[in-house]
């Protein structure tokens, strides 16, 4: 029987058909889609004359409360019960960051790019941290131990800037820094053009390098909060763009570690933490596939 997985983001919507834990076919809808058209889209992808799906797991870009997914960048409230009734199958709604977290043990080859090498394998405390900067900004702590993956939900993008990031931003932009009060309003995709324009106006010759440095500082602060022995995993188009600035991003990361005044051995341990770019846009769908067995 065919299962269905879907990832509903702030910009794109992806749907995949799954058999034997393998994604066989996907379809991408770019731009806004009315919620009323989601079930017909799934039916169309299944094909004329196809039966009901066996199960469906949907990840949404927003919190999930009592089985209802609330998208923060679309006017959607998606109840698992109603979705299951509409498709006559078992349904589950999960957060999109959790879905990406569930995918980590399954990503291989060209699905990932090493930004900074470090420890290999799921050792240490078996903790990782997904940091996503795309249409929005959020993080997901992940623990993978003895074949089981646990993810924790968050809305970190709406938090205020870490103090050292706010200080560096004010040093760079002056009072214009007040226009970027939260992490998401500084580092998510829609904010980047505003940030680089402000940096250019303030006389910075390489505005993306400044953005990458601020992103690195933020990632360093998040790493200290979550202690991810198994690395920072960067997802989203904005995160990729800033991480690919290379030296500026890593300089910001190192600055965050050094600023905390910790013992050298602790800083060395942090420097051995891998940083990985998730290059696979289907990672949330792969995480949904991993969750099919849970329903």
Phi and psi in degrees as a GROMACS rama.xvg file:
@    title "Ramachandran Plot"
@    xaxis  label "Phi"
@    yaxis  label "Psi"
@TYPE xy
-84.5163  131.772  UNK-2
-101.958  165.843  UNK-3
-128.507  138.466  UNK-4
-126.093  150.163  UNK-5
-148.364  149.943  UNK-6
-130.131  115.107  UNK-7
-108.207  104.734  UNK-8
-101.157  -174.916  UNK-9
-73.4193  -22.6155  UNK-10
-118.193  -47.4156  UNK-11
-115.058  154.223  UNK-12
-125.599  126.207  UNK-13
-120.682  137.526  UNK-14
-128.624  138.474  UNK-15
-133.622  147.815  UNK-16
-99.061  137.061  UNK-17
-127.206  133.801  UNK-18
-137.597  133.954  UNK-19
52.9752  42.4053  UNK-20
64.3931  19.6123  UNK-21
-119.386  134.51  UNK-22
-77.8994  116.949  UNK-23
-92.6405  -33.679  UNK-24
-155.073  142.727  UNK-25
-132.683  157.491  UNK-26
-137.962  139.479  UNK-27
-115.889  130.606  UNK-28
-112.028  119.119  UNK-29
-98.5939  136.374  UNK-30
89.8014  -178.906  UNK-31
-67.3737  142.62  UNK-32
-133.502  127.357  UNK-33
-60.7132  143.243  UNK-34
-57.9578  -32.7597  UNK-35
-64.1338  -16.3967  UNK-36
-95.6779  -1.19745  UNK-37
-69.1408  -50.3829  UNK-38
-62.3447  -44.7979  UNK-39
-57.9423  -35.5138  UNK-40
-62.0459  -44.661  UNK-41
-62.2118  -44.8105  UNK-42
-60.5873  -42.7931  UNK-43
-64.2365  -40.1146  UNK-44
-66.4886  -35.5201  UNK-45
-63.6521  -32.1153  UNK-46
104.726  151.923  UNK-47
-60.5217  133.35  UNK-48
80.6012  -2.59781  UNK-49
-72.5632  150.484  UNK-50
-77.1662  -174.079  UNK-51
-68.4852  150.379  UNK-52
-66.8787  159.08  UNK-53
-72.7531  -48.6703  UNK-54
-149.236  160.003  UNK-55
-139.353  134.573  UNK-56
-122.061  126.716  UNK-57
-121.83  129.706  UNK-58
-101.133  140.593  UNK-59
-128.028  147.018  UNK-60
-83.8193  76.0009  UNK-61
166.331  176.351  UNK-62
-71.9456  152.495  UNK-63
-114.08  120.416  UNK-64
-126.254  118.403  UNK-65
52.4397  43.1027  UNK-66
79.6659  6.60985  UNK-67
-113.07  125.691  UNK-68
-91.372  124.556  UNK-69
-109.959  111.655  UNK-70
-78.684  132.525  UNK-71
-84.6525  -16.5685  UNK-72
-117.331  8.56313  UNK-73
-138.853  155.296  UNK-74
-86.3851  66.487  UNK-75
-124.282  140.302  UNK-76
-132.794  108.54  UNK-77
-110.123  102.015  UNK-78
-81.5978  132.758  UNK-79
-60.8152  -39.9638  UNK-80
-61.6979  -45.0488  UNK-81
-67.3429  -40.6932  UNK-82
-61.737  -44.2534  UNK-83
-62.3841  -38.8513  UNK-84
-66.2735  -41.7282  UNK-85
-65.663  -33.3241  UNK-86
-102.909  -1.58075  UNK-87
55.4323  49.181  UNK-88
-152.939  171.673  UNK-89
-72.7461  137.112  UNK-90
-133.363  147.061  UNK-91
-140.828  139.23  UNK-92
-113.01  130.42  UNK-93
-131.165  160.278  UNK-94
-68.4144  144.255  UNK-95
-66.0227  -32.4765  UNK-96
-70.2829  -37.3874  UNK-97
-61.8274  -40.2499  UNK-98
-60.3476  -44.157  UNK-99
-63.209  -39.6219  UNK-100
-60.2428  -42.357  UNK-101
-64.4938  -23.0593  UNK-102
-79.091  -20.0947  UNK-103
-52.9942  -47.7871  UNK-104
-66.1378  -10.6425  UNK-105
-105.942  -1.33176  UNK-106
-87.5068  130.265  UNK-107
-142.244  171.517  UNK-108
54.7288  -131.564  UNK-109
-79.3368  6.29133  UNK-110
-76.8137  -12.9213  UNK-111
-134.282  152.888  UNK-112
-129.162  129.28  UNK-113
-78.7118  118.11  UNK-114
-86.5977  -42.7515  UNK-115
-144.527  120.554  UNK-116
-68.7674  156.487  UNK-117
-163.596  -144.729  UNK-118
-62.5262  145.846  UNK-119
-107.568  145.093  UNK-120
82.5516  167.392  UNK-121
-92.9301  73.1548  UNK-122
-107.354  -154.936  UNK-123
57.0521  -135.095  UNK-124
-85.2  3.53802  UNK-125
60.0233  24.2558  UNK-126
-105.031  141.6  UNK-127
-132.817  168.125  UNK-128
-136.957  118.861  UNK-129
-84.3771  129.062  UNK-130
-119.521  113.669  UNK-131
-110.656  125.664  UNK-132
-126.612  102.492  UNK-133
-135.821  -123.965  UNK-134
-60.5318  -35.682  UNK-135
-125.658  -171.867  UNK-136
-131.39  133.615  UNK-137
-162.602  169.306  UNK-138
-131.619  161.953  UNK-139
-144.688  111.491  UNK-140
-69.8012  139.317  UNK-141
-131.221  138.741  UNK-142
-129.26  124.298  UNK-143
-123.002  111.547  UNK-144
-144.154  132.423  UNK-145
53.3965  39.7158  UNK-146
81.1286  1.54139  UNK-147
-113.157  136.068  UNK-148
-113.672  129.728  UNK-149
-119.104  132.791  UNK-150
-121.428  152.63  UNK-151
-120.971  137.715  UNK-152
-86.4084  157.995  UNK-153
-156.778  161.113  UNK-154
-132.579  50.2986  UNK-155
-62.3958  -28.7236  UNK-156
-58.6314  -27.0831  UNK-157
-87.1214  -0.978578  UNK-158
-75.102  155.874  UNK-159
-68.4501  160.724  UNK-160
-64.1092  143.616  UNK-161
-57.21  149.155  UNK-162
-56.8458  -43.2719  UNK-163
-69.6062  -30.8642  UNK-164
-69.0195  -44.53  UNK-165
-61.3371  -40.1906  UNK-166
-64.8569  -43.7133  UNK-167
-66.3211  -38.4699  UNK-168
-65.0327  -42.3979  UNK-169
-67.3232  -36.8305  UNK-170
-61.4427  -37.7316  UNK-171
-81.5285  -35.647  UNK-172
-116.125  -8.70893  UNK-173
68.6001  -141.378  UNK-174
-69.4593  -16.9326  UNK-175
-61.9328  -19.7175  UNK-176
-58.6245  -23.7488  UNK-177
-65.163  -16.3178  UNK-178
-77.8455  -3.7782  UNK-179
-128.523  68.0434  UNK-180
-77.643  -26.3262  UNK-181
-118.842  166.815  UNK-182
-60.0872  -46.02  UNK-183
-65.3624  -38.6535  UNK-184
-74.5824  -6.25152  UNK-185
-103.339  -42.3904  UNK-186
-118.625  -9.52316  UNK-187
-71.4414  162.524  UNK-188
-51.3633  -49.6341  UNK-189
-63.4092  -22.345  UNK-190
-83.7479  -24.6074  UNK-191
-58.9125  -44.5586  UNK-192
-59.796  -37.3241  UNK-193
-66.8888  -40.2017  UNK-194
-66.7549  -46.8025  UNK-195
-67.5815  -33.8189  UNK-196
-65.8213  -41.9987  UNK-197
-64.9493  -38.3558  UNK-198
-66.428  -40.397  UNK-199
-63.2342  -43.5847  UNK-200
-63.55  -28.854  UNK-201
-84.796  1.10283  UNK-202
97.4443  12.2374  UNK-203
-81.1612  123.781  UNK-204
-72.8114  -26.3973  UNK-205
-126.183  79.1551  UNK-206
-63.563  -33.0475  UNK-207
-68.8249  -30.2523  UNK-208
-65.1516  -38.2906  UNK-209
-64.2261  -44.8423  UNK-210
-58.8297  -43.3237  UNK-211
-64.6882  -38.691  UNK-212
-63.1334  -44.0741  UNK-213
-65.1891  -37.7  UNK-214
-65.3984  -42.5834  UNK-215
-61.7333  -43.2417  UNK-216
-59.7851  -43.5956  UNK-217
-64.2132  -42.6411  UNK-218
-63.8226  -38.9038  UNK-219
-63.0105  -42.236  UNK-220
-63.4835  -42.0361  UNK-221
-65.1714  -36.4576  UNK-222
-63.8786  -38.05  UNK-223
-67.9979  -32.8152  UNK-224
-71.6735  -34.4147  UNK-225
-113.113  -11.2401  UNK-226
48.8339  60.8975  UNK-227
-85.2603  89.4915  UNK-228
-52.2073  -34.877  UNK-229
-91.9147  15.773  UNK-230
101.837  165.507  UNK-231
-91.4393  128.628  UNK-232
-114.47  113.699  UNK-233
-96.361  128.033  UNK-234
-129.698  154.491  UNK-235
99.7236  149.35  UNK-236
-63.8764  -38.4164  UNK-237
-68.1518  -41.3923  UNK-238
-61.1718  -42.4506  UNK-239
-62.0122  -44.0868  UNK-240
-61.8695  -41.974  UNK-241
-73.8775  -39.1239  UNK-242
-64.3084  -31.4702  UNK-243
-76.1921  -4.48013  UNK-244
-71.9684  -11.1562  UNK-245
64.6948  -98.2861  UNK-246
-59.5667  -40.9835  UNK-247
-66.7207  -42.0264  UNK-248
-63.2331  -48.4112  UNK-249
-66.9616  -32.311  UNK-250
-63.5314  -42.5867  UNK-251
-64.1973  -39.7777  UNK-252
-61.4543  -47.692  UNK-253
-63.7657  -38.8255  UNK-254
-61.0256  -38.8782  UNK-255
-64.9527  -40.4164  UNK-256
-66.1168  -46.6199  UNK-257
-68.6779  -28.9682  UNK-258
-71.1191  -14.4623  UNK-259
-85.6051  -7.59  UNK-260
67.4034  32.5894  UNK-261
-86.3627  163.233  UNK-262
-58.5353  147.995  UNK-263
-53.8509  -36.8773  UNK-264
-63.5204  -35.525  UNK-265
-70.1466  -42.5113  UNK-266
-62.9804  -41.2586  UNK-267
-61.1261  -38.3615  UNK-268
-63.7615  -41.6077  UNK-269
-64.8546  -35.6608  UNK-270
-69.5915  -16.292  UNK-271
-93.3042  6.61022  UNK-272
-79.2893  123.812  UNK-273
-69.4193  151.783  UNK-274
-123.377  123.296  UNK-275
-126.946  133.799  UNK-276
-93.9838  126.952  UNK-277
-83.4221  107.633  UNK-278
-91.0212  -5.20766  UNK-279
-95.4315  113.214  UNK-280
-67.6662  -15.3062  UNK-281
-91.3789  7.39817  UNK-282
-54.4325  -45.0982  UNK-283
-61.3548  -35.7524  UNK-284
-64.9297  -38.4992  UNK-285
-65.6087  -35.4482  UNK-286
-66.7337  -36.471  UNK-287
-65.3427  -38.1127  UNK-288
-60.4751  -42.0229  UNK-289
-62.7331  -25.3666  UNK-290
-90.4055  -6.61586  UNK-291
-58.6915  -34.7152  UNK-292
-69.0316  -13.084  UNK-293
-85.7151  -5.83087  UNK-294
